Amino acid sequence: MKSIFQIFKNFSNLLIFSIFIIFLSLPIVTFSQTAKRPITSEDLWSMKRVGALTASPDGKQSAITLTTFDIKENKGTTNIWLVPHDGGQPKQLTTFKATDGSPAWSPDGKKIAFVSKREGDYAQLYVINIYGGEAEKITDMPLGVSSPKWFPDGKRIAFSANIIPELGSDLDSMKKAIEAKKKSKVTAKVSENRVIRYWDRWLTDGYYPRLFAVDLETKKITDLLPTWKNFFDLMKGADYNISPDGKEIAFSGNSTTEPYDTLNADLFIVPTDGTGKYVNLTSDNIASDMMPKYTPDGKYIIYGKQIMPDFYADRVRLIRYERSTGKKVQITPDDFDRSPSEMKITQDLKIYFSAEDRARKSIFSLSVNGGKVTEIVRMSTTALPQPLPDGRVVFLNQSTKQPNEVFIVSKGGKKISQLTKFNKELLEKISFGEIKEYYFIGADGDSVQMYVVFPPNFDAKKKWPLVQIIHGGPHSISGDDFHYRWNSQLFAAPGYIVAMVNFHGSSSFGQYFADCINGAHPEKPFVDIMKATDYLIKLGFVDEKRMAAAGGSYGGFLAAWIEGHTDRFAALINHAGVYDLMAQFASDVTFGRERSYGGSPWTDKEAVQKWSPAEYAKNFNTPMLVIHGEKDYRVPINHALECYGVLKGKGVPARIVYFPDENHWILTAQNSIYWYKEFHDWLGRFIGSGSK
């Protein structure tokens, strides 16, 4: 017979064994839920993407768009959400499986107008009550609508729509003509214009945009520009603003006529009574005028002005136009060498805007009367500032470790709070690499800025492969942002140090820095990339035998230039890159290229060829991955085919990845995931991954 001690002892052993078995199983579940991992391309398409922030008139909440993707179906859905400013939970307003976009608040704050492709191929105008219920369809335009704005009295909504000018406001005849074009077996594209296609679409169908107004009670549509036959913005949007009394609209539109030997955005005003008698306010300026905004008292129009017609990165100056006298005064000081965008004007006549500054994007304020520009928020990349009646400002912010979310800053900019966390659960699973900012001496002895993203679990005592990521433009930046097409964290994830140099030509560092590369596009940027590479090697953690460079658009051009000018890199990646500068006169827009390239085929052919990567093919020996989309009209596909053909002809290891249904960017989920796989596979093949 067992003693009580033995029984208790055996029971204790059994209990301990049972607890051990339970304990053994628990950590596996817990760790699988909490262990972090590097980011994947699938994660990018699982992110909920926030956009189109606009605050309600009473300042209590904002409307946003939230886009989610179904990777398997290769489709996205965009809905409108309401985000309270007091910290409450966001509320989904629309639930339709379509793309609902461009939310616009009614003046009383009770309704939201938006555009959606709910019933066909073209987006139409809808209105929904913010307290719920079904959205009401307002328009049935033949080619869809965009850019809705409410009139101050809340009785009408203005919008932009493409039309066939010759048919005027005869929408029924227009629908029949458009349908006939679709059914026609003739596929020829015919034009005598200089601009015949843009980005990924042809401009030869005879469609032009106009502004319309729809009466919400009668559904009557009024053509506000019945004699207008020109472009607003080639990206399909409309840049306009309605006066506080609702009697006038200021808009930015092209002022040149066919065959469009040049393009020039001017500022126009047109009455809203349908007479269509528009007036050009800026015909004296040969460069672009944009972004018109009426002051709340109706006394002024504030707008942006450039003065160089052949330089798209010329800095934007804010101008105050006095409506009663026509007097124009620049209100941004000359020492503010940045370009305002996304401008809003408050009742107390203060202007809020965002602007790139030193590789970040900040929020600034300025009085309508001019004076000092004050920085309100500086944190990574901000956008769409929405000043509220109580002095606070709502805005979007993103960084390399976080996609866009909604934030709010207190009056005076002292306290910043995050209002939304749509991707919190997913982000908590991801191990992000650290990002550091460096400055080094680049071309001409100038100070040059660079972001470096380190791989997860980076150890500075070890040697790591380096990838130089070269931004496009060239007049843009590599910023502290969550870029879906060129995600620095995803580039670094397999075990790469990712360097993002804001070389000469980059915006946000002043007019001189952006302009100084024109006439010799690759010269200073190439020097900057090489000096950045030397700088990082000296820090001791870069394996100089395992280095690569990759770029898109202008960055692809610089990758091709690197191909012919150094063999320091073990591999190169060229996405949508310019290879032959002469061939860029087949691009969608050729204005300004003489200034950019230092000549043209008809003025100084040798100057153009001097800076063309194609001229240095004899030096090519670095393995290159070439990626391109067929519908890329900004950098036509022949650049990729020629570059690839030359590499293969020389016997240089090369691979081409061709997307027949993508444009300058890779925009669909499955193609994007495949793109990142090819990108990483190429790097792994020639420089491996991880530390040694």
Helices and strands as residue ranges (DSSP letters): H 4-34, H 41-46, E 49-55, E 61-70, E 75-84, E 91-92, E 100-105, E 111-116, E 124-129, E 136-137, E 146-150, E 156-163, G 165-167, H 171-183, E 197-198, E 201-202, E 208-215, E 221-223, E 239-242, E 248-254, E 265-271, E 279-280, E 289-294, E 300-305, E 317-322, E 328-330, E 341-345, E 350-357, E 360-367, E 374-377, E 381-387, E 393-399, E 402-409, E 416-418, H 424-427, E 435-441, G 443-445, E 447-453, E 464-470, H 488-492, E 497-502, H 511-515, H 523-538, E 542-552, H 554-563, E 571-575, G 581-586, H 593-597, H 605-610, G 613-619, E 624-629, H 638-650, E 654-659, H 669-687
